[in-house]
Amino acid sequence: MKNHLILIAIAALAGAGSVYAQPYPSKSIRYVVPYAPGGSTDIVARVLALKLSEAMGQQVVVDNRPGAGGSIGADIVAKSPPDGYTMVTAVTGIMAINQFLYRKLPFDPEKDFAPVTQVGSLPLILVVHPSLPAKSVREFIAIAKAKPGQLNYGSSGVGTATHMTTELFKTMAGVDLVHIPYKGSGQVMGDVIGGQLALIFDQVVSSLPHVQGGKLRMLGITSAKRFQSLPDLPTIAESGVPGYESISWAGVAVPAGTPKEIVARLHVEIVKVLAMPDIRERFLRDGIETVGSTPEQFAEHIRRERIKWAKVVKDSGAKAD
């Protein structure tokens, strides 16, 4: 009788194993974007979702969950089952800034996520309203120093790349600019165009059309080197703020504890997409330089960024609550 029960138990375990050993993925994957639709991170996610759906044979569904500097969407993923069916757009604010801005986060960015890959780097451009007479970064700094506390800048939220990039600029250039936080980049851009704000450090994809239409003037780019698609635009570092660099970045992460083989599968498929010439060209036009790092490289990049932005937050005195 005892042997009979053991055989039944073995058979049951074998059956359970066959259930859990289904090929991955066996159902749709939820891709949480913790920002509103329309920005660069959303564009990147939607392009990846389409290509990954084709490559993996299952639908990858983008789910926009904006709010609290990206923390609402990130928290959803942090608390999701670590089974490879939920992933998040992991950006600078969520992974390397918010923990220094907020007294308490509903998740731990260092322990609750497993990095998959850095998808791309996104330098920002300094754009101003045409009514401001500055034609260069140097001229802008001179005007700002002559009008301390009189020039307003907008950001897509406290702790976002647009906010902290400007705070780093303020510290290194020695200027006093007033921060006006918004809930998304769309409204900020409307107010810069309307003249309610003097400037914004913004993504190339959302600023360039307004620059080309004469509604805004671009002065410099935040990368250490000039950007391929904007070779005539000088860097801020070469325009009066030596050593200045601020690169926004976006990647993919999954809940901590996700099996390594699933992380590896996602990494391989995403890197394949990023290697496609049409995708690289599309992203470059939108101001995004593709990366495709390994999970380990992305984890190390995040670690270095935390050290950098912790200092920027401390020096700026910025707080989110």
C-alpha positions in Angstrom: 0.0 0.0 0.0 2.8 2.4 0.9 4.6 1.8 -2.4 1.3 2.3 -4.2 1.0 5.7 -2.6 4.5 6.7 -3.5 3.9 5.8 -7.1 0.7 8.0 -7.1 2.7 10.9 -5.6 5.5 10.5 -8.2 2.9 10.5 -11.0 1.2 13.6 -9.5 4.5 15.4 -9.4 5.3 14.5 -12.9 2.0 15.8 -14.0 2.5 19.0 -12.2 6.0 19.4 -13.7 4.5 19.1 -17.2 2.1 22.0 -16.3 4.9 24.3 -15.1 7.3 23.4 -17.8 5.2 24.9 -20.6 7.3 26.7 -23.2 7.8 30.4 -22.5 5.8 32.4 -23.4 2.6 30.5 -23.4 0.3 33.6 -22.9 0.4 37.4 -23.5 3.1 39.6 -21.8 2.2 42.8 -20.0 4.6 45.6 -20.8 4.1 48.4 -18.3 5.1 51.9 -19.3 5.0 54.1 -16.2 4.4 57.3 -18.2 1.7 58.8 -20.4 1.5 57.8 -24.1 3.4 59.9 -26.6 6.9 60.4 -25.2 10.1 58.7 -26.2 9.8 55.9 -23.6 6.3 55.1 -24.9 7.4 55.1 -28.5 10.3 52.7 -27.7 8.0 50.4 -25.8 5.4 50.2 -28.6 8.0 49.5 -31.2 9.5 46.8 -29.0 6.1 45.3 -28.2 5.2 45.0 -31.8 8.5 43.3 -32.8 8.6 41.1 -29.7 5.0 39.9 -30.4 6.1 38.7 -33.8 9.3 37.1 -32.5 7.9 35.3 -29.4 4.5 34.2 -30.9 2.5 35.9 -28.1 1.0 39.3 -27.8 3.1 41.9 -25.9 0.6 44.4 -24.6 1.7 48.0 -23.6 0.0 49.2 -20.5 0.5 52.9 -19.7 0.4 53.6 -15.9 1.7 57.2 -15.3 2.0 59.0 -12.0 4.3 59.8 -9.1 7.4 60.1 -11.3 6.9 56.6 -12.7 6.5 54.9 -9.3 2.9 53.8 -9.8 3.7 51.7 -12.9 7.0 50.5 -11.4 5.2 49.4 -8.2 2.7 47.3 -10.2 5.6 45.4 -11.8 7.6 45.1 -8.5 4.6 43.3 -7.0 3.8 41.1 -10.0 4.6 37.4 -10.1 8.2 36.8 -11.2 7.1 34.6 -14.1 8.2 36.6 -17.2 4.7 37.8 -18.0 5.1 41.4 -16.7 7.9 43.7 -17.5 8.5 47.5 -17.1 10.2 50.3 -19.0 13.1 50.9 -16.6 14.2 54.5 -16.8 16.6 56.9 -15.0 14.0 58.3 -12.6 12.6 55.0 -11.4 15.8 53.1 -11.1 18.3 55.7 -10.1 16.7 59.0 -8.9 13.3 58.5 -7.1 14.8 56.7 -4.1 16.7 59.8 -3.2 13.8 62.2 -3.8 11.0 60.4 -1.9 11.0 59.7 1.8 9.5 56.3 1.1 8.8 54.4 -2.1 6.3 51.5 -2.3 9.0 49.3 -3.8 12.8 48.9 -3.5 14.4 49.8 -6.9 17.6 47.9 -5.9 16.0 44.7 -4.7 12.6 44.4 -6.5 13.7 44.3 -10.1 15.9 42.1 -12.4 17.5 44.2 -15.2 17.1 42.7 -18.6 18.8 45.2 -21.0 19.4 48.9 -21.5 17.5 49.6 -24.7 18.7 53.1 -25.5 20.3 56.4 -24.4 18.3 59.6 -24.8 20.2 62.9 -24.7 18.0 65.9 -24.0 18.2 69.3 -25.8 17.9 72.7 -24.2 15.2 74.6 -25.9 14.0 78.1 -25.2 11.1 80.4 -26.3 12.1 82.6 -29.2 11.3 85.7 -27.1 14.4 84.9 -25.1 17.3 86.6 -27.0 19.8 83.8 -26.3 21.3 82.2 -29.4 23.7 80.0 -27.5 24.2 78.3 -24.2 26.7 80.9 -23.2 24.3 83.7 -24.0 21.5 81.9 -22.1 23.7 81.6 -19.0 24.5 85.3 -19.1 20.8 86.2 -19.3 20.0 83.8 -16.5 22.7 85.2 -14.2 21.4 88.7 -14.9 17.9 87.6 -13.9 18.3 85.2 -11.0 15.0 83.5 -10.0 13.1 85.1 -12.9 13.3 82.4 -15.5 10.9 79.4 -15.2 11.6 76.0 -16.5 9.2 73.1 -16.9 9.6 69.4 -16.3 7.5 66.3 -16.8 7.4 65.8 -13.0 9.6 65.9 -9.9 12.5 63.5 -10.2 12.1 62.9 -13.9 15.1 63.2 -16.3 13.9 66.7 -17.5 13.9 67.9 -13.8 17.2 66.5 -12.6 19.0 67.3 -15.9 18.1 71.0 -15.3 19.1 70.8 -11.7 22.5 69.5 -12.7 22.8 72.4 -15.2 21.8 74.9 -12.6 24.5 73.7 -10.2 27.3 73.4 -12.8 26.4 76.7 -14.6 25.7 78.6 -11.4 22.3 79.9 -12.4 19.0 80.3 -10.5 16.1 78.9 -12.4 12.6 78.3 -11.0 11.2 74.7 -11.4 7.5 74.3 -12.5 6.7 70.5 -12.4 3.9 69.1 -14.6 2.4 65.7 -14.9 3.6 65.0 -18.4 5.8 66.5 -21.1 2.9 67.4 -23.5 1.6 70.3 -21.3 5.1 71.5 -20.5 5.8 71.8 -24.2 2.6 73.7 -24.8 3.5 76.3 -22.1 7.1 76.7 -23.4 5.6 77.4 -26.9 3.1 79.7 -25.4 5.8 81.7 -23.5 4.6 80.8 -20.0 7.9 79.0 -19.5 11.3 80.2 -20.7 12.9 76.8 -21.3 12.9 73.1 -21.0 15.4 70.3 -21.3 13.4 67.9 -23.5 13.6 64.9 -25.7 14.6 65.3 -29.3 11.5 63.6 -30.7 9.1 66.0 -29.0 11.1 69.2 -29.4 12.5 69.1 -32.9 9.2 69.6 -34.8 8.6 72.8 -32.9 12.2 73.9 -33.5 11.8 73.3 -37.2 8.5 75.2 -37.1 10.1 78.2 -35.6 8.2 78.0 -32.3 11.3 77.1 -30.2 15.0 77.6 -30.4 17.5 74.9 -29.5 20.7 75.8 -27.9 22.6 72.7 -26.9 22.5 69.0 -26.3 23.2 67.2 -23.0 25.4 64.3 -24.3 29.2 64.4 -23.9 29.5 64.2 -27.7 27.4 65.7 -30.5 24.5 63.5 -31.5 24.6 61.8 -34.9 21.2 63.1 -36.1 22.0 66.7 -35.0 25.7 67.2 -35.9 25.5 71.0 -35.9 24.0 71.3 -32.4 26.9 71.9 -29.9 27.0 70.0 -26.6 26.4 72.0 -23.4 29.9 70.9 -22.2 31.5 72.6 -25.2 29.3 75.7 -24.8 30.3 77.1 -21.4 29.7 74.2 -18.9 32.8 72.0 -19.1 32.2 68.4 -18.0 28.4 68.6 -18.2 26.6 65.4 -19.3 23.2 64.1 -18.6 21.8 61.2 -20.5 18.3 59.9 -20.0 18.1 56.2 -20.6 15.5 53.5 -20.9 15.6 49.8 -20.5 13.6 46.7 -19.6 13.3 45.1 -16.2 11.2 42.3 -14.7 10.3 41.4 -11.1 13.2 40.1 -9.0 13.2 36.4 -8.9 12.2 35.9 -12.5 14.0 32.7 -13.7 17.3 33.4 -15.4 16.4 31.5 -18.5 13.4 33.8 -19.0 15.5 36.9 -18.4 18.0 35.5 -21.0 15.2 34.8 -23.5 13.8 38.3 -23.2 17.3 39.8 -23.5 18.1 37.8 -26.6 14.8 38.8 -28.3 15.1 42.5 -27.4 18.7 42.7 -28.6 17.7 41.1 -31.9 15.1 43.9 -32.4 17.6 46.6 -31.5 20.0 45.2 -34.1 17.5 45.6 -36.9 18.8 48.4 -39.2 15.3 50.0 -39.7 14.8 50.0 -35.9 18.2 51.6 -35.3 17.5 54.3 -37.9 14.0 54.9 -36.5 15.2 55.4 -33.0 18.1 57.6 -34.1 15.7 59.9 -35.9 13.8 60.1 -32.6 16.9 61.0 -30.7 17.5 57.6 -29.2 20.8 55.7 -29.5 20.3 52.0 -29.2 22.4 50.0 -26.6 21.3 46.4 -26.1 23.5 45.6 -23.0 23.6 42.4 -21.1 21.6 42.1 -17.8 24.9 42.4 -15.9 26.0 45.4 -17.8 22.7 47.1 -17.3 22.8 46.4 -13.6 26.2 48.0 -13.4 25.1 51.0 -15.4 22.2 51.5 -13.0 24.6 51.2 -10.0 26.8 54.0 -11.4 23.8 56.2 -12.2 22.5 55.9 -8.6 25.8 57.3 -7.3 25.7 60.2 -9.8 22.1 61.2 -9.2 22.2 60.8 -5.4 24.8 63.6 -5.4 22.7 65.8 -7.8 19.6 65.4 -5.7 21.6 66.2 -2.5 23.2 69.3 -4.1 20.0 70.6 -5.5 18.0 70.1 -2.3 15.1 68.7 -4.4 12.4 66.7 -2.6 9.3 65.1 -3.9 7.3 64.9 -0.6 
